[in-house]
Amino acid sequence: MLNTGLRRAFAALVAIGAFALVACGGGGALATAVPPAPASSPVAAAATEAPEATAIQEPTATPGPTATVEPTATPIPTPTPTPEPTPTPETRIDEFGFTLGLDRGAYPQTLRGSTSSQGMIQWEYGGVNVILSWVPVNGVTPQGLVSGTFELLQQNQPDLTLETVSEGDLKIGLEEGIVLGFRTVDSGGEVIGGGLIGAWQCLDTATSFSMSTTGEDAAVVQLRFDRLADTFSCDGG
């Protein structure tokens, strides 16, 4: 920072006046006529006037040299390394006599009391809800499982209507089954989603399976269903 010099001015005026007046005079008459004495010449004292004092101006402070401010170097920010995302391990279900691989990030919830004979697992992933259930064969057919699952979904959504849109064969490994496609319609007649229901049997373990996938996007629902069907195996080893 530079300090600014303050200027101050002072004026002094001194006037000295001196006036001197000197006068002389005198003389008398003589018997003899004498030429008159010369009159006294007045001596005029020159009035001495002191010169007017010149105002003394205080010298102006000369500012010192301006300090040159060196530019501050802007530090280059050190880039913060982006942490690598921790890969989520693929979930594998194999504790109930069958094997099913799930997409990374899916967290299944198993119904309490589930065994290798019967049970249920549910999870949600990427906007798709999945329910996998199994029961002993004992006269249960894939057609009966699909029909029963469809009716159960309809009962649990009384404000919506489930409409069948497709039905076909399903291949799970060496096992065969069926799959049904449906759409979900609200009270205003607008389609708000849909799903797929598949059913098959694992004859080696005498177990019947049904799997339903539901969601708003039909393409995503189909993708998830196909992925699960491809990773399912009746062999739990």
C-alpha positions in Angstrom: 0.0 0.0 0.0 1.2 3.5 -0.8 0.7 6.4 1.7 -0.5 9.7 0.2 1.5 12.7 1.3 -0.5 15.5 2.8 0.2 19.0 1.6 0.0 21.9 3.9 0.4 25.6 2.8 1.3 28.4 5.2 1.2 32.1 4.3 2.9 34.8 6.3 2.6 38.4 5.4 4.8 41.0 7.3 4.3 44.7 6.5 6.6 47.2 8.1 5.9 50.9 7.4 8.2 53.6 8.6 7.7 57.3 7.9 10.3 59.9 8.9 9.8 63.6 8.5 12.6 66.0 9.4 11.9 69.9 9.2 14.3 72.8 9.9 13.6 76.5 9.8 14.9 79.9 11.3 16.5 83.4 10.7 16.4 87.2 11.8 16.7 90.8 10.1 20.2 92.4 10.2 21.0 96.2 10.0 23.0 95.6 7.0 21.1 94.4 4.3 22.4 91.0 4.0 21.2 88.8 1.3 18.8 86.5 2.8 20.2 83.4 4.0 19.3 80.5 2.0 16.4 78.8 3.2 16.9 75.6 4.9 16.4 72.8 2.5 14.0 70.3 4.0 15.7 67.0 4.3 13.2 64.5 3.1 13.9 61.3 4.8 13.1 58.7 2.4 10.4 56.6 3.7 11.9 53.2 4.1 9.4 50.5 3.3 10.3 47.0 4.2 9.8 44.6 1.3 6.6 42.5 1.5 7.4 39.1 2.9 7.0 36.4 0.4 4.7 33.6 1.4 6.8 30.6 2.3 5.3 27.5 0.7 6.0 24.3 2.5 7.8 22.0 0.0 5.5 19.4 -1.4 6.3 15.9 -0.3 7.6 13.9 -3.1 5.9 10.6 -3.2 8.2 7.7 -3.0 8.6 5.2 -5.7 5.5 3.0 -6.2 6.2 -0.5 -5.1 5.7 -3.0 -7.9 3.3 -5.7 -6.7 4.5 -9.0 -8.0 1.5 -11.0 -9.4 0.6 -13.9 -7.2 0.9 -17.2 -8.9 -2.5 -18.9 -9.1 -2.0 -22.4 -7.8 -3.0 -25.1 -10.2 -5.7 -27.3 -8.5 -4.7 -30.8 -8.1 -7.3 -33.0 -9.8 -9.1 -35.1 -7.3 -9.0 -38.7 -8.4 -12.4 -40.1 -9.2 -12.9 -43.2 -7.0 -13.5 -46.3 -9.0 -17.0 -47.6 -8.3 -16.9 -50.8 -6.3 -18.3 -53.5 -8.5 -21.4 -55.1 -7.1 -21.1 -58.8 -7.0 -23.6 -60.8 -9.0 -26.2 -62.4 -6.8 -26.6 -66.1 -7.1 -29.4 -68.1 -5.6 -28.6 -71.7 -5.1 -29.7 -72.8 -1.6 -33.1 -74.3 -2.5 -32.2 -77.0 -5.0 -32.0 -74.8 -8.1 -29.7 -72.0 -9.4 -30.7 -68.5 -10.5 -28.3 -65.7 -11.4 -29.5 -62.2 -10.8 -28.4 -58.9 -12.3 -25.9 -56.9 -10.3 -27.6 -54.6 -7.8 -30.6 -56.9 -7.3 -31.3 -57.8 -3.7 -33.8 -60.7 -3.3 -36.0 -61.2 -0.3 -36.9 -64.7 0.6 -40.2 -65.6 2.2 -39.7 -66.8 5.7 -40.0 -70.6 5.9 -39.0 -71.2 2.3 -37.5 -74.6 1.7 -36.3 -76.7 -1.3 -39.9 -78.0 -1.6 -41.8 -74.8 -1.6 -41.1 -71.1 -1.2 -41.0 -67.6 -2.7 -38.4 -65.0 -3.5 -39.2 -61.4 -4.5 -37.0 -58.5 -5.7 -37.1 -55.3 -7.6 -34.5 -54.1 -10.0 -34.4 -51.5 -12.8 -38.1 -50.8 -12.6 -39.2 -54.4 -12.8 -40.7 -56.4 -10.0 -40.0 -60.1 -10.0 -41.7 -62.9 -8.0 -40.4 -66.5 -8.2 -42.3 -69.3 -6.4 -42.1 -73.0 -6.3 -44.2 -75.9 -5.1 -44.1 -79.7 -5.3 -45.4 -81.1 -8.6 -48.2 -83.2 -7.1 -50.6 -82.7 -10.0 -49.7 -79.0 -10.5 -49.3 -78.1 -14.2 -47.6 -75.1 -15.8 -50.9 -74.0 -17.2 -52.5 -74.1 -13.8 -49.6 -72.1 -12.2 -49.9 -69.4 -14.9 -53.6 -69.1 -14.6 -53.4 -69.0 -10.8 -50.7 -66.3 -10.8 -52.6 -64.2 -13.2 -55.8 -64.3 -11.1 -53.7 -63.5 -7.9 -52.2 -60.4 -9.6 -55.7 -59.3 -10.7 -57.1 -59.7 -7.2 -54.3 -57.7 -5.7 -55.0 -54.7 -8.0 -58.8 -54.3 -8.0 -58.6 -50.8 -9.5 -56.8 -52.1 -12.5 -57.6 -54.5 -15.3 -55.2 -57.1 -16.6 -55.6 -58.0 -20.3 -53.9 -61.0 -21.9 -52.0 -60.0 -25.0 -49.9 -63.1 -25.8 -49.3 -66.8 -24.8 -46.6 -69.1 -26.0 -44.0 -71.8 -25.1 -41.1 -71.4 -22.7 -37.8 -73.2 -22.7 -35.9 -73.4 -19.4 -32.8 -75.5 -20.0 -34.1 -78.9 -21.0 -37.4 -78.3 -19.4 -40.5 -76.9 -21.2 -43.1 -74.6 -20.0 -45.5 -71.8 -21.0 -45.4 -68.0 -20.8 -48.3 -65.5 -20.8 -48.0 -61.8 -21.6 -50.5 -59.2 -20.3 -51.0 -55.4 -20.1 -52.3 -53.4 -17.2 -55.1 -50.8 -17.9 -56.3 -48.2 -15.4 -59.9 -47.1 -14.9 -59.6 -44.5 -17.7 -58.6 -47.1 -20.3 -54.9 -46.1 -20.4 -52.2 -48.7 -20.5 -49.9 -48.1 -17.5 -47.8 -51.3 -17.7 -47.8 -55.0 -18.1 -45.9 -58.2 -17.4 -45.0 -61.8 -18.2 -45.9 -64.9 -16.3 -44.0 -68.1 -17.0 -44.2 -71.6 -15.5 -42.3 -74.9 -15.8 -41.3 -78.0 -14.0 -38.0 -79.5 -12.8 -38.8 -83.2 -13.1 -35.6 -84.4 -11.4 -36.6 -82.6 -8.2 -40.4 -82.9 -8.7 -40.8 -79.2 -8.3 -43.0 -76.7 -10.3 -41.9 -73.1 -10.7 -43.7 -69.9 -11.7 -42.1 -66.6 -12.3 -43.7 -63.2 -13.0 -42.1 -59.9 -14.1 -44.1 -56.7 -14.1 -43.3 -53.1 -14.8 -44.2 -50.0 -16.8 -41.8 -50.6 -19.8 -42.8 -53.7 -21.8 -39.3 -53.9 -23.4 -37.5 -53.8 -20.1 -39.9 -56.4 -18.6 -39.2 -58.7 -21.6 -35.5 -58.2 -21.2 -35.5 -59.0 -17.5 -37.7 -62.1 -18.0 -35.4 -63.5 -20.7 -32.3 -62.9 -18.7 -33.7 -64.8 -15.7 -35.0 -67.6 -17.8 -31.5 -68.0 -19.4 -29.7 -68.1 -16.0 -32.1 -70.5 -14.3 -31.1 -74.1 -13.8 -32.9 -77.0 -12.1 -29.5 -78.2 -10.8 -28.8 -76.4 -7.6 -25.2 -77.4 -7.5 
